[in-house]
Amino acid sequence: MEKFKQLLDSVQAMEADFQKFYEKGQSAAGTRIRKSLSELKKLAQDLREDVQNTKNSRKS
């Protein structure tokens, strides 16, 4: 559950940059969003692998 919490925290942390980018037109916020999304992708992949490993270990 710790990885899931990290995933949620990452999404919530991006909210301010999304507002700055879409509502205020700040280009730098767009760069931060793209970086955060890349990190989010890595977290999601780690979580996906963890779920798969846990599922496989339960079968054994």
PDB file of N, H, CA, C and O in Angstrom:
ATOM      1  N   MET A   1       0.806  -1.202   0.000  1.00  0.00           N
ATOM      2  CA  MET A   1       0.000   0.000   0.000  1.00  0.00           C
ATOM      3  C   MET A   1       0.852   1.271   0.000  1.00  0.00           C
ATOM      4  O   MET A   1       0.375   2.348  -0.357  1.00  0.00           O
ATOM      5  N   GLU A   2       2.112   1.134   0.403  1.00  0.00           N
ATOM      6  H   GLU A   2       2.499   0.259   0.693  1.00  0.00           H
ATOM      7  CA  GLU A   2       2.990   2.305   0.442  1.00  0.00           C
ATOM      8  C   GLU A   2       3.210   2.879  -0.963  1.00  0.00           C
ATOM      9  O   GLU A   2       3.229   4.097  -1.142  1.00  0.00           O
ATOM     10  N   LYS A   3       3.373   2.014  -1.943  1.00  0.00           N
ATOM     11  H   LYS A   3       3.357   1.024  -1.798  1.00  0.00           H
ATOM     12  CA  LYS A   3       3.592   2.488  -3.316  1.00  0.00           C
ATOM     13  C   LYS A   3       2.341   3.182  -3.852  1.00  0.00           C
ATOM     14  O   LYS A   3       2.429   4.157  -4.598  1.00  0.00           O
ATOM     15  N   PHE A   4       1.178   2.667  -3.462  1.00  0.00           N
ATOM     16  H   PHE A   4       1.106   1.875  -2.856  1.00  0.00           H
ATOM     17  CA  PHE A   4      -0.077   3.295  -3.878  1.00  0.00           C
ATOM     18  C   PHE A   4      -0.187   4.692  -3.277  1.00  0.00           C
ATOM     19  O   PHE A   4      -0.617   5.628  -3.951  1.00  0.00           O
ATOM     20  N   LYS A   5       0.196   4.834  -2.024  1.00  0.00           N
ATOM     21  H   LYS A   5       0.545   4.074  -1.476  1.00  0.00           H
ATOM     22  CA  LYS A   5       0.172   6.144  -1.363  1.00  0.00           C
ATOM     23  C   LYS A   5       1.121   7.107  -2.063  1.00  0.00           C
ATOM     24  O   LYS A   5       0.790   8.279  -2.245  1.00  0.00           O
ATOM     25  N   GLN A   6       2.299   6.625  -2.459  1.00  0.00           N
ATOM     26  H   GLN A   6       2.568   5.673  -2.312  1.00  0.00           H
ATOM     27  CA  GLN A   6       3.240   7.464  -3.204  1.00  0.00           C
ATOM     28  C   GLN A   6       2.614   7.938  -4.511  1.00  0.00           C
ATOM     29  O   GLN A   6       2.763   9.098  -4.895  1.00  0.00           O
ATOM     30  N   LEU A   7       1.919   7.045  -5.184  1.00  0.00           N
ATOM     31  H   LEU A   7       1.797   6.102  -4.873  1.00  0.00           H
ATOM     32  CA  LEU A   7       1.268   7.364  -6.451  1.00  0.00           C
ATOM     33  C   LEU A   7       0.228   8.468  -6.238  1.00  0.00           C
ATOM     34  O   LEU A   7       0.187   9.438  -6.995  1.00  0.00           O
ATOM     35  N   LEU A   8      -0.597   8.321  -5.224  1.00  0.00           N
ATOM     36  H   LEU A   8      -0.563   7.533  -4.609  1.00  0.00           H
ATOM     37  CA  LEU A   8      -1.612   9.329  -4.929  1.00  0.00           C
ATOM     38  C   LEU A   8      -0.982  10.668  -4.554  1.00  0.00           C
ATOM     39  O   LEU A   8      -1.433  11.720  -5.007  1.00  0.00           O
ATOM     40  N   ASP A   9       0.052  10.626  -3.733  1.00  0.00           N
ATOM     41  H   ASP A   9       0.419   9.772  -3.365  1.00  0.00           H
ATOM     42  CA  ASP A   9       0.738  11.859  -3.339  1.00  0.00           C
ATOM     43  C   ASP A   9       1.326  12.574  -4.543  1.00  0.00           C
ATOM     44  O   ASP A   9       1.284  13.802  -4.621  1.00  0.00           O
ATOM     45  N   SER A  10       1.870  11.818  -5.474  1.00  0.00           N
ATOM     46  H   SER A  10       1.904  10.821  -5.411  1.00  0.00           H
ATOM     47  CA  SER A  10       2.455  12.408  -6.682  1.00  0.00           C
ATOM     48  C   SER A  10       1.392  13.102  -7.522  1.00  0.00           C
ATOM     49  O   SER A  10       1.619  14.198  -8.035  1.00  0.00           O
ATOM     50  N   VAL A  11       0.247  12.473  -7.661  1.00  0.00           N
ATOM     51  H   VAL A  11       0.062  11.583  -7.244  1.00  0.00           H
ATOM     52  CA  VAL A  11      -0.836  13.073  -8.445  1.00  0.00           C
ATOM     53  C   VAL A  11      -1.327  14.355  -7.779  1.00  0.00           C
ATOM     54  O   VAL A  11      -1.546  15.365  -8.448  1.00  0.00           O
ATOM     55  N   GLN A  12      -1.497  14.311  -6.473  1.00  0.00           N
ATOM     56  H   GLN A  12      -1.319  13.491  -5.929  1.00  0.00           H
ATOM     57  CA  GLN A  12      -1.967  15.498  -5.754  1.00  0.00           C
ATOM     58  C   GLN A  12      -0.949  16.632  -5.812  1.00  0.00           C
ATOM     59  O   GLN A  12      -1.325  17.803  -5.865  1.00  0.00           O
ATOM     60  N   ALA A  13       0.320  16.294  -5.801  1.00  0.00           N
ATOM     61  H   ALA A  13       0.626  15.343  -5.757  1.00  0.00           H
ATOM     62  CA  ALA A  13       1.365  17.317  -5.846  1.00  0.00           C
ATOM     63  C   ALA A  13       1.383  18.044  -7.193  1.00  0.00           C
ATOM     64  O   ALA A  13       1.856  19.177  -7.275  1.00  0.00           O
ATOM     65  N   MET A  14       0.885  17.418  -8.224  1.00  0.00           N
ATOM     66  H   MET A  14       0.501  16.497  -8.157  1.00  0.00           H
ATOM     67  CA  MET A  14       0.894  18.013  -9.559  1.00  0.00           C
ATOM     68  C   MET A  14      -0.247  19.007  -9.763  1.00  0.00           C
ATOM     69  O   MET A  14      -0.229  19.760 -10.737  1.00  0.00           O
ATOM     70  N   GLU A  15      -1.216  19.029  -8.890  1.00  0.00           N
ATOM     71  H   GLU A  15      -1.230  18.417  -8.099  1.00  0.00           H
ATOM     72  CA  GLU A  15      -2.407  19.851  -9.083  1.00  0.00           C
ATOM     73  C   GLU A  15      -2.084  21.330  -9.273  1.00  0.00           C
ATOM     74  O   GLU A  15      -2.631  21.976 -10.167  1.00  0.00           O
ATOM     75  N   ALA A  16      -1.212  21.858  -8.449  1.00  0.00           N
ATOM     76  H   ALA A  16      -0.767  21.333  -7.723  1.00  0.00           H
ATOM     77  CA  ALA A  16      -0.868  23.281  -8.552  1.00  0.00           C
ATOM     78  C   ALA A  16      -0.235  23.607  -9.906  1.00  0.00           C
ATOM     79  O   ALA A  16      -0.536  24.643 -10.499  1.00  0.00           O
ATOM     80  N   ASP A  17       0.635  22.731 -10.390  1.00  0.00           N
ATOM     81  H   ASP A  17       0.880  21.889  -9.908  1.00  0.00           H
ATOM     82  CA  ASP A  17       1.262  22.983 -11.690  1.00  0.00           C
ATOM     83  C   ASP A  17       0.249  22.898 -12.820  1.00  0.00           C
ATOM     84  O   ASP A  17       0.343  23.650 -13.790  1.00  0.00           O
ATOM     85  N   PHE A  18      -0.721  21.992 -12.710  1.00  0.00           N
ATOM     86  H   PHE A  18      -0.797  21.381 -11.922  1.00  0.00           H
ATOM     87  CA  PHE A  18      -1.767  21.923 -13.737  1.00  0.00           C
ATOM     88  C   PHE A  18      -2.569  23.224 -13.774  1.00  0.00           C
ATOM     89  O   PHE A  18      -2.893  23.728 -14.849  1.00  0.00           O
ATOM     90  N   GLN A  19      -2.882  23.757 -12.616  1.00  0.00           N
ATOM     91  H   GLN A  19      -2.619  23.348 -11.742  1.00  0.00           H
ATOM     92  CA  GLN A  19      -3.616  25.027 -12.570  1.00  0.00           C
ATOM     93  C   GLN A  19      -2.788  26.155 -13.163  1.00  0.00           C
ATOM     94  O   GLN A  19      -3.295  26.970 -13.934  1.00  0.00           O
ATOM     95  N   LYS A  20      -1.510  26.198 -12.799  1.00  0.00           N
ATOM     96  H   LYS A  20      -1.098  25.536 -12.173  1.00  0.00           H
ATOM     97  CA  LYS A  20      -0.641  27.247 -13.339  1.00  0.00           C
ATOM     98  C   LYS A  20      -0.513  27.143 -14.847  1.00  0.00           C
ATOM     99  O   LYS A  20      -0.500  28.158 -15.542  1.00  0.00           O
ATOM    100  N   PHE A  21      -0.420  25.922 -15.358  1.00  0.00           N
ATOM    101  H   PHE A  21      -0.431  25.096 -14.793  1.00  0.00           H
ATOM    102  CA  PHE A  21      -0.237  25.732 -16.793  1.00  0.00           C
ATOM    103  C   PHE A  21      -1.507  26.052 -17.576  1.00  0.00           C
ATOM    104  O   PHE A  21      -1.471  26.816 -18.540  1.00  0.00           O
ATOM    105  N   TYR A  22      -2.634  25.464 -17.159  1.00  0.00           N
ATOM    106  H   TYR A  22      -2.664  24.843 -16.376  1.00  0.00           H
ATOM    107  CA  TYR A  22      -3.858  25.611 -17.945  1.00  0.00           C
ATOM    108  C   TYR A  22      -4.610  26.911 -17.664  1.00  0.00           C
ATOM    109  O   TYR A  22      -5.212  27.481 -18.573  1.00  0.00           O
ATOM    110  N   GLU A  23      -4.585  27.380 -16.435  1.00  0.00           N
ATOM    111  H   GLU A  23      -4.096  26.916 -15.696  1.00  0.00           H
ATOM    112  CA  GLU A  23      -5.353  28.580 -16.119  1.00  0.00           C
ATOM    113  C   GLU A  23      -4.551  29.863 -16.259  1.00  0.00           C
ATOM    114  O   GLU A  23      -5.100  30.900 -16.628  1.00  0.00           O
ATOM    115  N   LYS A  24      -3.250  29.804 -15.966  1.00  0.00           N
ATOM    116  H   LYS A  24      -2.803  28.961 -15.665  1.00  0.00           H
ATOM    117  CA  LYS A  24      -2.428  31.007 -16.002  1.00  0.00           C
ATOM    118  C   LYS A  24      -1.472  31.048 -17.186  1.00  0.00           C
ATOM    119  O   LYS A  24      -0.838  32.071 -17.445  1.00  0.00           O
ATOM    120  N   GLY A  25      -1.371  29.927 -17.906  1.00  0.00           N
ATOM    121  H   GLY A  25      -1.886  29.096 -17.695  1.00  0.00           H
ATOM    122  CA  GLY A  25      -0.539  29.894 -19.094  1.00  0.00           C
ATOM    123  C   GLY A  25       0.956  29.882 -18.843  1.00  0.00           C
ATOM    124  O   GLY A  25       1.720  30.319 -19.704  1.00  0.00           O
ATOM    125  N   GLN A  26       1.394  29.401 -17.702  1.00  0.00           N
ATOM    126  H   GLN A  26       0.774  29.046 -17.003  1.00  0.00           H
ATOM    127  CA  GLN A  26       2.823  29.366 -17.385  1.00  0.00           C
ATOM    128  C   GLN A  26       3.483  28.147 -18.042  1.00  0.00           C
ATOM    129  O   GLN A  26       3.182  27.008 -17.687  1.00  0.00           O
ATOM    130  N   SER A  27       4.359  28.388 -18.973  1.00  0.00           N
ATOM    131  H   SER A  27       4.603  29.313 -19.261  1.00  0.00           H
ATOM    132  CA  SER A  27       5.031  27.314 -19.702  1.00  0.00           C
ATOM    133  C   SER A  27       5.939  26.476 -18.805  1.00  0.00           C
ATOM    134  O   SER A  27       6.056  25.267 -19.003  1.00  0.00           O
ATOM    135  N   ALA A  28       6.573  27.094 -17.834  1.00  0.00           N
ATOM    136  H   ALA A  28       6.478  28.077 -17.673  1.00  0.00           H
ATOM    137  CA  ALA A  28       7.466  26.361 -16.933  1.00  0.00           C
ATOM    138  C   ALA A  28       6.697  25.298 -16.154  1.00  0.00           C
ATOM    139  O   ALA A  28       7.234  24.233 -15.848  1.00  0.00           O
ATOM    140  N   ALA A  29       5.449  25.591 -15.838  1.00  0.00           N
ATOM    141  H   ALA A  29       5.013  26.456 -16.086  1.00  0.00           H
ATOM    142  CA  ALA A  29       4.621  24.604 -15.138  1.00  0.00           C
ATOM    143  C   ALA A  29       4.383  23.391 -16.034  1.00  0.00           C
ATOM    144  O   ALA A  29       4.296  22.265 -15.544  1.00  0.00           O
ATOM    145  N   GLY A  30       4.279  23.611 -17.325  1.00  0.00           N
ATOM    146  H   GLY A  30       4.350  24.525 -17.723  1.00  0.00           H
ATOM    147  CA  GLY A  30       4.119  22.499 -18.277  1.00  0.00           C
ATOM    148  C   GLY A  30       5.327  21.584 -18.264  1.00  0.00           C
ATOM    149  O   GLY A  30       5.187  20.364 -18.358  1.00  0.00           O
ATOM    150  N   THR A  31       6.508  22.162 -18.149  1.00  0.00           N
ATOM    151  H   THR A  31       6.622  23.152 -18.073  1.00  0.00           H
ATOM    152  CA  THR A  31       7.738  21.370 -18.069  1.00  0.00           C
ATOM    153  C   THR A  31       7.739  20.534 -16.794  1.00  0.00           C
ATOM    154  O   THR A  31       8.109  19.361 -16.815  1.00  0.00           O
ATOM    155  N   ARG A  32       7.323  21.141 -15.686  1.00  0.00           N
ATOM    156  H   ARG A  32       7.023  22.095 -15.669  1.00  0.00           H
ATOM    157  CA  ARG A  32       7.258  20.408 -14.424  1.00  0.00           C
ATOM    158  C   ARG A  32       6.221  19.293 -14.489  1.00  0.00           C
ATOM    159  O   ARG A  32       6.431  18.218 -13.925  1.00  0.00           O
ATOM    160  N   ILE A  33       5.108  19.539 -15.168  1.00  0.00           N
ATOM    161  H   ILE A  33       4.937  20.411 -15.626  1.00  0.00           H
ATOM    162  CA  ILE A  33       4.071  18.519 -15.324  1.00  0.00           C
ATOM    163  C   ILE A  33       4.622  17.332 -16.093  1.00  0.00           C
ATOM    164  O   ILE A  33       4.421  16.182 -15.701  1.00  0.00           O
ATOM    165  N   ARG A  34       5.317  17.610 -17.186  1.00  0.00           N
ATOM    166  H   ARG A  34       5.481  18.544 -17.504  1.00  0.00           H
ATOM    167  CA  ARG A  34       5.862  16.528 -18.003  1.00  0.00           C
ATOM    168  C   ARG A  34       6.859  15.698 -17.200  1.00  0.00           C
ATOM    169  O   ARG A  34       6.867  14.471 -17.299  1.00  0.00           O
ATOM    170  N   LYS A  35       7.695  16.358 -16.409  1.00  0.00           N
ATOM    171  H   LYS A  35       7.688  17.355 -16.328  1.00  0.00           H
ATOM    172  CA  LYS A  35       8.658  15.647 -15.567  1.00  0.00           C
ATOM    173  C   LYS A  35       7.930  14.804 -14.525  1.00  0.00           C
ATOM    174  O   LYS A  35       8.283  13.647 -14.298  1.00  0.00           O
ATOM    175  N   SER A  36       6.924  15.381 -13.900  1.00  0.00           N
ATOM    176  H   SER A  36       6.637  16.321 -14.085  1.00  0.00           H
ATOM    177  CA  SER A  36       6.152  14.661 -12.882  1.00  0.00           C
ATOM    178  C   SER A  36       5.423  13.465 -13.483  1.00  0.00           C
ATOM    179  O   SER A  36       5.345  12.404 -12.863  1.00  0.00           O
ATOM    180  N   LEU A  37       4.894  13.637 -14.685  1.00  0.00           N
ATOM    181  H   LEU A  37       4.958  14.499 -15.189  1.00  0.00           H
ATOM    182  CA  LEU A  37       4.205  12.523 -15.340  1.00  0.00           C
ATOM    183  C   LEU A  37       5.163  11.388 -15.673  1.00  0.00           C
ATOM    184  O   LEU A  37       4.792  10.216 -15.612  1.00  0.00           O
ATOM    185  N   SER A  38       6.390  11.737 -16.023  1.00  0.00           N
ATOM    186  H   SER A  38       6.691  12.689 -16.073  1.00  0.00           H
ATOM    187  CA  SER A  38       7.397  10.714 -16.281  1.00  0.00           C
ATOM    188  C   SER A  38       7.697   9.922 -15.007  1.00  0.00           C
ATOM    189  O   SER A  38       7.810   8.697 -15.039  1.00  0.00           O
ATOM    190  N   GLU A  39       7.822  10.632 -13.897  1.00  0.00           N
ATOM    191  H   GLU A  39       7.730  11.627 -13.871  1.00  0.00           H
ATOM    192  CA  GLU A  39       8.057   9.969 -12.612  1.00  0.00           C
ATOM    193  C   GLU A  39       6.843   9.146 -12.198  1.00  0.00           C
ATOM    194  O   GLU A  39       6.979   8.069 -11.618  1.00  0.00           O
ATOM    195  N   LEU A  40       5.665   9.660 -12.498  1.00  0.00           N
ATOM    196  H   LEU A  40       5.555  10.535 -12.969  1.00  0.00           H
ATOM    197  CA  LEU A  40       4.427   8.954 -12.194  1.00  0.00           C
ATOM    198  C   LEU A  40       4.348   7.643 -12.982  1.00  0.00           C
ATOM    199  O   LEU A  40       3.893   6.620 -12.472  1.00  0.00           O
ATOM    200  N   LYS A  41       4.793   7.700 -14.209  1.00  0.00           N
ATOM    201  H   LYS A  41       5.162   8.531 -14.623  1.00  0.00           H
ATOM    202  CA  LYS A  41       4.810   6.500 -15.048  1.00  0.00           C
ATOM    203  C   LYS A  41       5.712   5.431 -14.420  1.00  0.00           C
ATOM    204  O   LYS A  41       5.358   4.252 -14.395  1.00  0.00           O
ATOM    205  N   LYS A  42       6.868   5.847 -13.919  1.00  0.00           N
ATOM    206  H   LYS A  42       7.155   6.804 -13.940  1.00  0.00           H
ATOM    207  CA  LYS A  42       7.786   4.908 -13.276  1.00  0.00           C
ATOM    208  C   LYS A  42       7.170   4.316 -12.015  1.00  0.00           C
ATOM    209  O   LYS A  42       7.271   3.113 -11.776  1.00  0.00           O
ATOM    210  N   LEU A  43       6.531   5.165 -11.208  1.00  0.00           N
ATOM    211  H   LEU A  43       6.449   6.142 -11.403  1.00  0.00           H
ATOM    212  CA  LEU A  43       5.866   4.679  -9.996  1.00  0.00           C
ATOM    213  C   LEU A  43       4.758   3.692 -10.336  1.00  0.00           C
ATOM    214  O   LEU A  43       4.618   2.657  -9.684  1.00  0.00           O
ATOM    215  N   ALA A  44       3.978   4.012 -11.352  1.00  0.00           N
ATOM    216  H   ALA A  44       4.091   4.853 -11.881  1.00  0.00           H
ATOM    217  CA  ALA A  44       2.883   3.136 -11.759  1.00  0.00           C
ATOM    218  C   ALA A  44       3.420   1.792 -12.246  1.00  0.00           C
ATOM    219  O   ALA A  44       2.837   0.749 -11.952  1.00  0.00           O
ATOM    220  N   GLN A  45       4.511   1.811 -12.979  1.00  0.00           N
ATOM    221  H   GLN A  45       4.985   2.658 -13.218  1.00  0.00           H
ATOM    222  CA  GLN A  45       5.106   0.565 -13.465  1.00  0.00           C
ATOM    223  C   GLN A  45       5.623  -0.274 -12.303  1.00  0.00           C
ATOM    224  O   GLN A  45       5.447  -1.492 -12.294  1.00  0.00           O
ATOM    225  N   ASP A  46       6.258   0.363 -11.329  1.00  0.00           N
ATOM    226  H   ASP A  46       6.401   1.353 -11.337  1.00  0.00           H
ATOM    227  CA  ASP A  46       6.733  -0.354 -10.143  1.00  0.00           C
ATOM    228  C   ASP A  46       5.566  -0.979  -9.392  1.00  0.00           C
ATOM    229  O   ASP A  46       5.641  -2.126  -8.950  1.00  0.00           O
ATOM    230  N   LEU A  47       4.488  -0.215  -9.251  1.00  0.00           N
ATOM    231  H   LEU A  47       4.428   0.717  -9.610  1.00  0.00           H
ATOM    232  CA  LEU A  47       3.310  -0.715  -8.559  1.00  0.00           C
ATOM    233  C   LEU A  47       2.694  -1.883  -9.325  1.00  0.00           C
ATOM    234  O   LEU A  47       2.266  -2.871  -8.729  1.00  0.00           O
ATOM    235  N   ARG A  48       2.656  -1.760 -10.627  1.00  0.00           N
ATOM    236  H   ARG A  48       3.003  -0.957 -11.110  1.00  0.00           H
ATOM    237  CA  ARG A  48       2.111  -2.830 -11.473  1.00  0.00           C
ATOM    238  C   ARG A  48       2.918  -4.113 -11.299  1.00  0.00           C
ATOM    239  O   ARG A  48       2.345  -5.195 -11.171  1.00  0.00           O
ATOM    240  N   GLU A  49       4.233  -3.996 -11.293  1.00  0.00           N
ATOM    241  H   GLU A  49       4.698  -3.117 -11.397  1.00  0.00           H
ATOM    242  CA  GLU A  49       5.093  -5.163 -11.115  1.00  0.00           C
ATOM    243  C   GLU A  49       4.909  -5.769  -9.726  1.00  0.00           C
ATOM    244  O   GLU A  49       4.907  -6.991  -9.576  1.00  0.00           O
ATOM    245  N   ASP A  50       4.755  -4.920  -8.713  1.00  0.00           N
ATOM    246  H   ASP A  50       4.756  -3.927  -8.835  1.00  0.00           H
ATOM    247  CA  ASP A  50       4.547  -5.393  -7.357  1.00  0.00           C
ATOM    248  C   ASP A  50       3.236  -6.177  -7.249  1.00  0.00           C
ATOM    249  O   ASP A  50       3.184  -7.229  -6.612  1.00  0.00           O
ATOM    250  N   VAL A  51       2.191  -5.661  -7.871  1.00  0.00           N
ATOM    251  H   VAL A  51       2.233  -4.806  -8.389  1.00  0.00           H
ATOM    252  CA  VAL A  51       0.901  -6.348  -7.867  1.00  0.00           C
ATOM    253  C   VAL A  51       1.025  -7.703  -8.557  1.00  0.00           C
ATOM    254  O   VAL A  51       0.509  -8.704  -8.061  1.00  0.00           O
ATOM    255  N   GLN A  52       1.696  -7.734  -9.681  1.00  0.00           N
ATOM    256  H   GLN A  52       2.115  -6.920 -10.084  1.00  0.00           H
ATOM    257  CA  GLN A  52       1.855  -8.991 -10.420  1.00  0.00           C
ATOM    258  C   GLN A  52       2.655 -10.002  -9.602  1.00  0.00           C
ATOM    259  O   GLN A  52       2.296 -11.178  -9.548  1.00  0.00           O
ATOM    260  N   ASN A  53       3.734  -9.553  -8.969  1.00  0.00           N
ATOM    261  H   ASN A  53       4.026  -8.598  -9.013  1.00  0.00           H
ATOM    262  CA  ASN A  53       4.551 -10.456  -8.159  1.00  0.00           C
ATOM    263  C   ASN A  53       3.766 -10.992  -6.968  1.00  0.00           C
ATOM    264  O   ASN A  53       3.865 -12.175  -6.641  1.00  0.00           O
ATOM    265  N   THR A  54       2.995 -10.139  -6.325  1.00  0.00           N
ATOM    266  H   THR A  54       2.914  -9.179  -6.591  1.00  0.00           H
ATOM    267  CA  THR A  54       2.174 -10.567  -5.192  1.00  0.00           C
ATOM    268  C   THR A  54       1.131 -11.579  -5.637  1.00  0.00           C
ATOM    269  O   THR A  54       0.895 -12.584  -4.967  1.00  0.00           O
ATOM    270  N   LYS A  55       0.517 -11.305  -6.762  1.00  0.00           N
ATOM    271  H   LYS A  55       0.709 -10.489  -7.307  1.00  0.00           H
ATOM    272  CA  LYS A  55      -0.496 -12.222  -7.308  1.00  0.00           C
ATOM    273  C   LYS A  55       0.119 -13.581  -7.612  1.00  0.00           C
ATOM    274  O   LYS A  55      -0.470 -14.618  -7.303  1.00  0.00           O
ATOM    275  N   ASN A  56       1.306 -13.576  -8.219  1.00  0.00           N
ATOM    276  H   ASN A  56       1.784 -12.734  -8.470  1.00  0.00           H
ATOM    277  CA  ASN A  56       1.969 -14.841  -8.566  1.00  0.00           C
ATOM    278  C   ASN A  56       2.413 -15.600  -7.323  1.00  0.00           C
ATOM    279  O   ASN A  56       2.362 -16.829  -7.294  1.00  0.00           O
ATOM    280  N   SER A  57       2.844 -14.878  -6.302  1.00  0.00           N
ATOM    281  H   SER A  57       2.885 -13.879  -6.325  1.00  0.00           H
ATOM    282  CA  SER A  57       3.297 -15.556  -5.078  1.00  0.00           C
ATOM    283  C   SER A  57       2.128 -16.194  -4.344  1.00  0.00           C
ATOM    284  O   SER A  57       2.321 -17.178  -3.630  1.00  0.00           O
ATOM    285  N   ARG A  58       0.943 -15.671  -4.496  1.00  0.00           N
ATOM    286  H   ARG A  58       0.786 -14.871  -5.075  1.00  0.00           H
ATOM    287  CA  ARG A  58      -0.247 -16.252  -3.852  1.00  0.00           C
ATOM    288  C   ARG A  58      -0.648 -17.560  -4.513  1.00  0.00           C
ATOM    289  O   ARG A  58      -1.242 -18.425  -3.868  1.00  0.00           O
ATOM    290  N   LYS A  59      -0.333 -17.710  -5.781  1.00  0.00           N
ATOM    291  H   LYS A  59       0.149 -17.008  -6.304  1.00  0.00           H
ATOM    292  CA  LYS A  59      -0.662 -18.946  -6.500  1.00  0.00           C
ATOM    293  C   LYS A  59       0.215 -20.099  -6.052  1.00  0.00           C
ATOM    294  O   LYS A  59      -0.185 -21.262  -6.109  1.00  0.00           O
ATOM    295  N   SER A  60       1.425 -19.759  -5.602  1.00  0.00           N
ATOM    296  H   SER A  60       1.750 -18.815  -5.556  1.00  0.00           H
ATOM    297  CA  SER A  60       2.394 -20.799  -5.218  1.00  0.00           C
ATOM    298  C   SER A  60       2.087 -21.388  -3.863  1.00  0.00           C
ATOM    299  O   SER A  60       2.806 -22.271  -3.397  1.00  0.00           O
TER     300      SER A  60
END
